[in-house]
Amino acid sequence: MEQKEVNNKKAVLTFEGKKYFIEDLPEEIKEIIKNLQIADAQLKLHEDNLKLISLGRNSLTDNLRKRLERLN
């Protein structure tokens, strides 16, 4: 799903190879599009959080490795 603004700033939805002017779509479909945008934003947020958690975990692992090496 892709949205673009073309001629006269009219927003266009491209879905499965077809283009639709969003303002011409029924409200029910506009609501579905809005919910998909929210879902996409939430996925991005959680993907970013997972990256941060992974970085933190790697840092803790490195810290543990260095401290254990000092014991030897």
Distance bins in CASP14 RR format, pairs under 12 A and 6 or more apart:
PFRMAT RR
TARGET T0000
AUTHOR 0000-0000-0000
RMODE 2
METHOD distances of the structure
MODEL  1
1 12 0 0 0 0 0 1 0 0 0 0 0
1 13 1 0 0 1 0 0 0 0 0 0 0
1 14 1 0 0 1 0 0 0 0 0 0 0
1 15 1 0 1 0 0 0 0 0 0 0 0
1 16 0 0 0 0 1 0 0 0 0 0 0
1 17 0 0 0 0 0 1 0 0 0 0 0
1 18 0 0 0 0 0 1 0 0 0 0 0
1 19 0 0 0 0 0 1 0 0 0 0 0
1 20 0 0 0 0 0 1 0 0 0 0 0
1 22 0 0 0 0 0 1 0 0 0 0 0
1 29 0 0 0 0 0 1 0 0 0 0 0
1 32 0 0 0 0 1 0 0 0 0 0 0
1 33 1 0 0 1 0 0 0 0 0 0 0
1 34 0 0 0 0 0 1 0 0 0 0 0
1 35 0 0 0 0 0 1 0 0 0 0 0
1 36 1 0 0 1 0 0 0 0 0 0 0
1 37 0 0 0 0 1 0 0 0 0 0 0
1 39 0 0 0 0 0 1 0 0 0 0 0
1 40 0 0 0 0 1 0 0 0 0 0 0
2 11 0 0 0 0 0 1 0 0 0 0 0
2 12 0 0 0 0 1 0 0 0 0 0 0
2 13 1 0 0 1 0 0 0 0 0 0 0
2 14 1 0 1 0 0 0 0 0 0 0 0
2 15 1 0 0 1 0 0 0 0 0 0 0
2 16 0 0 0 0 0 1 0 0 0 0 0
2 17 0 0 0 0 1 0 0 0 0 0 0
2 18 0 0 0 0 0 1 0 0 0 0 0
2 19 0 0 0 0 1 0 0 0 0 0 0
2 20 0 0 0 0 0 1 0 0 0 0 0
2 22 0 0 0 0 0 1 0 0 0 0 0
2 33 0 0 0 0 0 1 0 0 0 0 0
2 36 0 0 0 0 0 1 0 0 0 0 0
2 37 0 0 0 0 0 1 0 0 0 0 0
2 40 0 0 0 0 0 1 0 0 0 0 0
3 10 0 0 0 0 0 1 0 0 0 0 0
3 11 1 0 1 0 0 0 0 0 0 0 0
3 12 1 0 0 1 0 0 0 0 0 0 0
3 13 1 0 1 0 0 0 0 0 0 0 0
3 14 1 0 0 1 0 0 0 0 0 0 0
3 15 0 0 0 0 1 0 0 0 0 0 0
3 19 0 0 0 0 0 1 0 0 0 0 0
3 20 0 0 0 0 1 0 0 0 0 0 0
3 21 0 0 0 0 0 1 0 0 0 0 0
3 22 1 0 0 1 0 0 0 0 0 0 0
3 23 0 0 0 0 0 1 0 0 0 0 0
3 25 0 0 0 0 0 1 0 0 0 0 0
3 30 0 0 0 0 0 1 0 0 0 0 0
3 33 1 0 0 1 0 0 0 0 0 0 0
3 34 0 0 0 0 0 1 0 0 0 0 0
3 36 0 0 0 0 0 1 0 0 0 0 0
3 37 0 0 0 0 1 0 0 0 0 0 0
3 40 0 0 0 0 0 1 0 0 0 0 0
4 10 0 0 0 0 1 0 0 0 0 0 0
4 11 1 0 0 1 0 0 0 0 0 0 0
4 12 1 0 1 0 0 0 0 0 0 0 0
4 13 0 0 0 0 1 0 0 0 0 0 0
4 14 1 0 0 1 0 0 0 0 0 0 0
4 15 0 0 0 0 0 1 0 0 0 0 0
4 19 0 0 0 0 1 0 0 0 0 0 0
4 20 0 0 0 0 0 1 0 0 0 0 0
4 21 0 0 0 0 0 1 0 0 0 0 0
4 22 0 0 0 0 1 0 0 0 0 0 0
5 11 1 0 1 0 0 0 0 0 0 0 0
5 12 1 0 0 1 0 0 0 0 0 0 0
5 13 0 0 0 0 0 1 0 0 0 0 0
5 14 0 0 0 0 0 1 0 0 0 0 0
5 21 0 0 0 0 0 1 0 0 0 0 0
5 22 0 0 0 0 1 0 0 0 0 0 0
5 23 0 0 0 0 0 1 0 0 0 0 0
6 12 1 0 1 0 0 0 0 0 0 0 0
6 13 0 0 0 0 0 1 0 0 0 0 0
6 14 0 0 0 0 0 1 0 0 0 0 0
6 19 0 0 0 0 1 0 0 0 0 0 0
6 20 0 0 0 0 0 1 0 0 0 0 0
6 21 0 0 0 0 1 0 0 0 0 0 0
6 22 0 0 0 0 0 1 0 0 0 0 0
7 19 0 0 0 0 0 1 0 0 0 0 0
7 21 0 0 0 0 1 0 0 0 0 0 0
8 21 0 0 0 0 0 1 0 0 0 0 0
8 23 0 0 0 0 0 1 0 0 0 0 0
9 21 0 0 0 0 0 1 0 0 0 0 0
9 22 0 0 0 0 0 1 0 0 0 0 0
9 23 0 0 0 0 0 1 0 0 0 0 0
10 19 0 0 0 0 0 1 0 0 0 0 0
10 20 0 0 0 0 0 1 0 0 0 0 0
10 21 1 0 1 0 0 0 0 0 0 0 0
10 22 1 0 0 1 0 0 0 0 0 0 0
10 23 1 0 0 1 0 0 0 0 0 0 0
10 24 0 0 0 0 1 0 0 0 0 0 0
10 25 0 0 0 0 0 1 0 0 0 0 0
11 19 0 0 0 0 0 1 0 0 0 0 0
11 20 0 0 0 0 1 0 0 0 0 0 0
11 21 1 0 0 1 0 0 0 0 0 0 0
11 22 1 0 1 0 0 0 0 0 0 0 0
11 23 1 0 0 1 0 0 0 0 0 0 0
11 24 0 0 0 0 0 1 0 0 0 0 0
11 25 0 0 0 0 0 1 0 0 0 0 0
11 30 0 0 0 0 0 1 0 0 0 0 0
11 33 0 0 0 0 1 0 0 0 0 0 0
11 37 0 0 0 0 0 1 0 0 0 0 0
12 18 0 0 0 0 0 1 0 0 0 0 0
12 19 1 0 1 0 0 0 0 0 0 0 0
12 20 1 0 0 1 0 0 0 0 0 0 0
12 21 1 0 0 1 0 0 0 0 0 0 0
12 22 1 0 0 1 0 0 0 0 0 0 0
12 23 0 0 0 0 1 0 0 0 0 0 0
12 24 0 0 0 0 0 1 0 0 0 0 0
12 25 0 0 0 0 0 1 0 0 0 0 0
12 33 0 0 0 0 0 1 0 0 0 0 0
13 19 1 0 0 1 0 0 0 0 0 0 0
13 20 1 0 1 0 0 0 0 0 0 0 0
13 21 1 0 0 1 0 0 0 0 0 0 0
13 22 1 0 1 0 0 0 0 0 0 0 0
13 23 0 0 0 0 0 1 0 0 0 0 0
13 24 0 0 0 0 0 1 0 0 0 0 0
13 25 1 0 0 1 0 0 0 0 0 0 0
13 29 0 0 0 0 1 0 0 0 0 0 0
13 30 0 0 0 0 1 0 0 0 0 0 0
13 32 0 0 0 0 0 1 0 0 0 0 0
13 33 1 0 0 1 0 0 0 0 0 0 0
13 34 0 0 0 0 0 1 0 0 0 0 0
13 36 0 0 0 0 1 0 0 0 0 0 0
13 37 0 0 0 0 0 1 0 0 0 0 0
14 20 1 0 0 1 0 0 0 0 0 0 0
14 21 0 0 0 0 0 1 0 0 0 0 0
14 22 0 0 0 0 0 1 0 0 0 0 0
14 33 0 0 0 0 0 1 0 0 0 0 0
15 22 0 0 0 0 0 1 0 0 0 0 0
15 25 0 0 0 0 0 1 0 0 0 0 0
15 29 0 0 0 0 1 0 0 0 0 0 0
15 32 0 0 0 0 0 1 0 0 0 0 0
15 33 0 0 0 0 1 0 0 0 0 0 0
15 36 0 0 0 0 1 0 0 0 0 0 0
18 25 0 0 0 0 0 1 0 0 0 0 0
19 25 0 0 0 0 0 1 0 0 0 0 0
20 26 0 0 0 0 0 1 0 0 0 0 0
20 29 0 0 0 0 1 0 0 0 0 0 0
20 30 0 0 0 0 0 1 0 0 0 0 0
20 32 0 0 0 0 0 1 0 0 0 0 0
20 33 0 0 0 0 1 0 0 0 0 0 0
21 29 0 0 0 0 0 1 0 0 0 0 0
21 30 0 0 0 0 0 1 0 0 0 0 0
22 29 0 0 0 0 1 0 0 0 0 0 0
22 30 1 0 0 1 0 0 0 0 0 0 0
22 31 0 0 0 0 0 1 0 0 0 0 0
22 32 0 0 0 0 0 1 0 0 0 0 0
22 33 1 0 0 1 0 0 0 0 0 0 0
22 34 0 0 0 0 0 1 0 0 0 0 0
22 37 0 0 0 0 0 1 0 0 0 0 0
23 29 0 0 0 0 0 1 0 0 0 0 0
23 30 0 0 0 0 1 0 0 0 0 0 0
23 33 0 0 0 0 0 1 0 0 0 0 0
24 30 0 0 0 0 1 0 0 0 0 0 0
25 31 0 0 0 0 1 0 0 0 0 0 0
25 32 0 0 0 0 1 0 0 0 0 0 0
25 33 1 0 0 1 0 0 0 0 0 0 0
25 34 0 0 0 0 0 1 0 0 0 0 0
26 32 0 0 0 0 1 0 0 0 0 0 0
26 33 0 0 0 0 0 1 0 0 0 0 0
27 33 0 0 0 0 0 1 0 0 0 0 0
27 34 0 0 0 0 0 1 0 0 0 0 0
28 34 0 0 0 0 0 1 0 0 0 0 0
28 35 0 0 0 0 0 1 0 0 0 0 0
29 35 0 0 0 0 0 1 0 0 0 0 0
29 36 0 0 0 0 0 1 0 0 0 0 0
30 36 0 0 0 0 0 1 0 0 0 0 0
30 37 0 0 0 0 0 1 0 0 0 0 0
31 37 0 0 0 0 0 1 0 0 0 0 0
31 38 0 0 0 0 0 1 0 0 0 0 0
32 38 0 0 0 0 0 1 0 0 0 0 0
32 39 0 0 0 0 0 1 0 0 0 0 0
33 39 0 0 0 0 0 1 0 0 0 0 0
33 40 0 0 0 0 0 1 0 0 0 0 0
34 40 0 0 0 0 0 1 0 0 0 0 0
34 41 0 0 0 0 0 1 0 0 0 0 0
35 41 0 0 0 0 0 1 0 0 0 0 0
35 42 0 0 0 0 0 1 0 0 0 0 0
36 42 0 0 0 0 0 1 0 0 0 0 0
36 43 0 0 0 0 0 1 0 0 0 0 0
37 43 0 0 0 0 0 1 0 0 0 0 0
37 44 0 0 0 0 0 1 0 0 0 0 0
38 44 0 0 0 0 0 1 0 0 0 0 0
38 45 0 0 0 0 0 1 0 0 0 0 0
39 45 0 0 0 0 0 1 0 0 0 0 0
39 46 0 0 0 0 0 1 0 0 0 0 0
40 46 0 0 0 0 0 1 0 0 0 0 0
40 47 0 0 0 0 0 1 0 0 0 0 0
41 47 0 0 0 0 0 1 0 0 0 0 0
41 48 0 0 0 0 0 1 0 0 0 0 0
42 48 0 0 0 0 0 1 0 0 0 0 0
42 49 0 0 0 0 0 1 0 0 0 0 0
43 49 0 0 0 0 0 1 0 0 0 0 0
43 50 0 0 0 0 0 1 0 0 0 0 0
44 50 0 0 0 0 0 1 0 0 0 0 0
44 51 0 0 0 0 0 1 0 0 0 0 0
45 51 0 0 0 0 0 1 0 0 0 0 0
45 52 0 0 0 0 0 1 0 0 0 0 0
46 52 0 0 0 0 0 1 0 0 0 0 0
46 53 0 0 0 0 0 1 0 0 0 0 0
47 53 0 0 0 0 0 1 0 0 0 0 0
47 54 0 0 0 0 0 1 0 0 0 0 0
48 54 0 0 0 0 0 1 0 0 0 0 0
48 55 0 0 0 0 0 1 0 0 0 0 0
49 55 0 0 0 0 0 1 0 0 0 0 0
49 56 0 0 0 0 0 1 0 0 0 0 0
50 56 0 0 0 0 0 1 0 0 0 0 0
50 57 0 0 0 0 0 1 0 0 0 0 0
51 57 0 0 0 0 0 1 0 0 0 0 0
51 58 0 0 0 0 0 1 0 0 0 0 0
52 58 0 0 0 0 0 1 0 0 0 0 0
52 59 0 0 0 0 0 1 0 0 0 0 0
53 59 0 0 0 0 0 1 0 0 0 0 0
53 60 0 0 0 0 0 1 0 0 0 0 0
54 60 0 0 0 0 0 1 0 0 0 0 0
54 61 0 0 0 0 0 1 0 0 0 0 0
55 61 0 0 0 0 0 1 0 0 0 0 0
55 62 0 0 0 0 0 1 0 0 0 0 0
56 62 0 0 0 0 1 0 0 0 0 0 0
56 63 0 0 0 0 1 0 0 0 0 0 0
56 64 0 0 0 0 0 1 0 0 0 0 0
57 63 0 0 0 0 0 1 0 0 0 0 0
57 64 0 0 0 0 0 1 0 0 0 0 0
58 64 0 0 0 0 0 1 0 0 0 0 0
58 65 0 0 0 0 0 1 0 0 0 0 0
59 65 0 0 0 0 0 1 0 0 0 0 0
59 66 0 0 0 0 0 1 0 0 0 0 0
60 66 0 0 0 0 0 1 0 0 0 0 0
60 67 0 0 0 0 0 1 0 0 0 0 0
61 67 0 0 0 0 0 1 0 0 0 0 0
61 68 0 0 0 0 0 1 0 0 0 0 0
62 68 0 0 0 0 0 1 0 0 0 0 0
62 69 0 0 0 0 0 1 0 0 0 0 0
63 69 0 0 0 0 0 1 0 0 0 0 0
63 70 0 0 0 0 0 1 0 0 0 0 0
64 70 0 0 0 0 0 1 0 0 0 0 0
64 71 0 0 0 0 0 1 0 0 0 0 0
65 71 0 0 0 0 0 1 0 0 0 0 0
65 72 0 0 0 0 0 1 0 0 0 0 0
66 72 0 0 0 0 0 1 0 0 0 0 0
END
